[in-house]
Amino acid sequence: MSERQESDRLMARPWEAVVPDADREVYDLAGLGRSGGLGARPALLVIDVQHRTLGPRGMTVKDAIRASYPTACGTAGWDAVSRIADVVTASRGGGVPVIHAHVAPKTRIPAGQMNAKVPAIDSSDSSAYESPRATAPRAGELVVLKDHSSAFFGTSLASSLVALRVDTLLVAGCTTSGCVRASVVDAVSFNFHVAVLEECIYDRSWFAHCASLFDISRKYGDVVTQEQALDYIQGLTKSSRTGNDGKHVPAPASTAAPPRGGA
């Protein structure tokens, strides 16, 4: 067993059950999975935590799809909401900007080719695009409306992050295999440090969730626990958030991120 596999085992990473040892050995051999570290000026990016990705509280994903929206993730989403809310509260209290990326109301015109592939993204129900109270944007917080998977594509997010002098994105929300992954890839492409909060993201598919987390951890960003993220936020000094001291914070142990470059 490699050092990375032993680390994953000790941390009980969610992808252990779905990613074969042989595949992990290939990634180890290729040198994929080094920590990218975290910067000194983070923002929390909460992606698509809206009723359309949740459905009624307490329902399984299948029941939620039948009862409400084809895009609903059921209990996996609601289980994550309370943990996301804790990180949102800590970020607000610690002076870390909270940014919300939301699916814009869909029609066949802005949905384009995405609609041809996934007609379920259409919804005429305006309440589908609202957020649960626990994670809803506050006055003054940036809300980015997006028509596609990535929170960066066709939006002003990158420009806003530059204006805020952000160097690190803490990522929560959904879906792991869709909008989270697409946003993470774009964030790294813009040279932001990225940390995906393991218990604060969700997907309608456990397999897709785990496989995407593994891929993100080995090539695009650090995958950290909620506890590690909270410790990081609480450990930031006021000067490191408001100054320009170039402070660099190593990522928590047993996370993974790539060296920069295509993979």
N, C-alpha and C positions, 0 to 999 in steps of 0.2 A: 504494500500500500504506500502510495506516494505521500510526501509531506502535505500537499494540498488536499488529498483525499482524507488523510487523518484529521486535518483541520476541519473539513466539512463534516466528518463524522462526529467530532467532539461538539461542534456547534449545532448539530442536527439540522443541517440546511435542508430546506424543503425539496430541493431537486434530487436528493439522494435516492429517492424511491423511483425516479423515472429516468435518470441519466445513467446509462451503463458505465461500469468501471472502465471498460475499454475506451469509451469516448472521453472520459475524464483523463485517462492516461495520454491520449493523443493531444489534448489541450495542454497538459503538463509538459509533454515533450516539445511542443511548439513554443513554450514559454508564455502562454496566454494566461492572464489572471493576476498580474501584479497590481498592487494597490495604486490608485491614482492620487490618493490623498485628498484632503479637503482644504479649502482656502479659509480666509478670515472674514469674508463678507458674503454670507449665505442669504438666499431667499428660499422660502418654502413654496413650491409649485404644486397646487392641488388640482388634479386633472379629472374633469368629467364626473365629479361627485354630485350627481343630479338624480332626480327620481327616475328618469328613464333608464339609468344603469343599475337601479336598486330594485324597483318594484315594491309591492306592499311588504311591510316589515313582518318577519317571521315565516316567510314562505321560502321553500326550496327554489332553486333556479327554474326548474320545470314549471312549478306552480305559479311562480312570479311571471314567467313568460306567458302562460295561458291566461292569467288573470289581468295582466296589465300591458307591459311593453315587450316586444321581441328582443330588445336590447338589455333586459333586466338580468342581473346577476344573483338576485336572491340573498340568502343568508350570508354568503361570502362577502357581499357588499356591506350589509348592515353590521356584520362583525367588525369590519374595518373602520366604519364610520366613527365609532367611539374612540378608537385609537388615533385616528386622524385628528379628531377634535382635541385630544390631549396635546398633540404636537402643534396644532394651530394656536391653542391657548398659550403654550410655552413660547412660541415664536412671537406672538403679539407682546407678551410680557417681557421678552428679551430684546425687543427692538429689531427682530428679523422680519423683513417684508414678507407678507403673505399674498401670493398671487394665485388667482383662480383662472384656470383654463376651462371654458365651458363649450360644449357642443352648441353651436348656433342653431336656431330653429331650421329644420331641414325641409326643403322642397326639391323637386326634381331639377330645378335650375342650378342652385349652388352645389347640390350633391353630385351632379355630373356622373362620371364613370363609377364613382363609389356607389351611387344609387343602382346602377346596372348590376353591380356585383353583389350588393347587400341592400335590397329594397327595404329591409326592416329598419334602416336608419331614418326613414321618413316617419314623422309624427305630427299630426295636426293638433295634438293636445298640448296647450301652452303650459300646463302644470308639469309636463314631463321634463321641462327644462329648468325647473326650480330646484334649489338645493335643500337638503334637510337642514333644520334649524341649527343643529350642532356644528355644521361646517359652513354655513352660509356666509357669503362675503359681508364684511362690515363697510360702512361708509368710508370712502377714501382708499379702499383696497382695490388694486388693479384687477379687472375682470377682462380676460382675453376671450373673445368669441371666435371660434374656429369652425371652418367648414370641412376640414380634413383631419387625418389622424394626429399629425404632429401639432403641438401647441405653437410651433414656430412657423409652420408653412402658411404663407399668406397673411401673417399677423404682424403686429408691432412688438412682439415679445422681446426679440433680441435687442431692439433699440431701447426698449424700456429697461432691460437689465443693464445695458451699458450706462444709461442715464443714472441708474441707482448704484453704479459701480459694484455690481454683484460679481463675484468670481466663482460662486458655488451654488448649485441647485440641489435642494433636498426635495425629493419627488414622492408624492403620495397620490392615490386615486386609482383610476382604471382606464382601460383594461390593461393588465400586465402585458399581454401579447399584442395589443393594438396601440392605443394612443400613448400609453406609458413608454413602451419600447420605442415607438417612432419619435417621441419627444426627447428621450434619452439620447438616441443616436444623433439627432440634430444638435442637442446641447453640447455633446462632446465635439461635434464638428465645428461648433463655434468656440471651442476651447474653454468651456466651463468645466470645473470639477463637478462631478455628479455623484450623489448618493441616493439610492433607491431604498425607501424604508420598507423593509420586508413585510411587516405585519400591517402596513398601512396602504397596501395596494391589493387589488382584487381582480378576478377574472371569472367568466362564466364556466371556464374549463380549468380544472385542477392541473391536468397535464400541460396545457398551454401556459398556465401560470408558472409552473415549476421549470419547464424547459426554457421559458423566456428569462426567468430570473437567473438561471445558470448561464445562459448566453450573455446577458447583460453583465453579470459578474466577471465573466472571463474576457470580455472585449470592450465594454463601453463605460461601466461605472462601478463604484463600490456598492455592494448590497449590505446594508447595515440594519440592525434591529432598531425598534422604536426606542428602547432604552439607550442604545448608543447614540442615537440622534438627539435625544433629550439631554444627555450628558454633554454632547458637543455644543448644543445651543446654550446650555447653562454655563459652560466653560469659557464662552467667548467674553472677553472683556469689552467694556464700552469703547475703549480706544481702538480695538481691533475691528469693531464694526463701523466706527465713524471716521477713523483715520485712514491713512494710506501707507501703512507700515509694511505691506507685503508679507505679512505673517502667513506661514504655511503650516497647516495642522495635519500630521499623518492621519490616515484613516484608521478607525478602530481595528484592532487585531481580527484576523480571520475574515476580512472582506476581500473583495477582488475587483480590480479594474485593469484596463489594458494599458500598455504603452500607447502613445498616440500613433495613429496610422491606420490604414485600411486593413480589414481582416475579413 
